[in-house]
Amino acid sequence: MNNYEFITVISNYKFYTDANTRQVIQQQFPSKRQREYRLSSSDFIEFLNYLSLYNYHTNSKKILTLLSKKYLNIGNQIIK
C-alpha cells in the first residue's frame, strides 16, 4: 500500500486509491480485510467524483450499494 492514498471512510470501510494504476482498495475495519479493484480511466474518475460528492448525512448503505454495483464488483476485482 505504499503508493495508495487514503480517500475517505464510509460506514465501516476505508477507501484508498492509486491514481497511477487506477486501483482502489476497499478495507473493512476493524478486521482489516481488504479487496483491491482496477478500474478503467473513466470509471476511476466517476468513482472519485461519487466519493467527493458523498454527504456524510446521507444513507451510507445506499452509496455503498451504488459503488459496489457500478465500480467495486467482481469484474473489476484483482484476484491474487
KABELHU-V415836 format. One record per run of one state. SS is the DSSP state (H for helix, E for strand, - for the rest). FROM is the first residue (numbers start at 1). LEN is the number of residues. If there is no record, write none. Layout:
ss=SS from=FROM len=LEN
ss=SS from=FROM len=LEN
//
This chain:
ss=- from=1 len=4
ss=E from=5 len=6
ss=- from=11 len=2
ss=E from=13 len=6
ss=- from=19 len=4
ss=E from=23 len=6
ss=- from=29 len=5
ss=E from=34 len=5
ss=- from=39 len=2
ss=H from=41 len=13
ss=- from=54 len=6
ss=H from=60 len=11
ss=- from=71 len=6
ss=E from=77 len=1
ss=- from=78 len=3
//
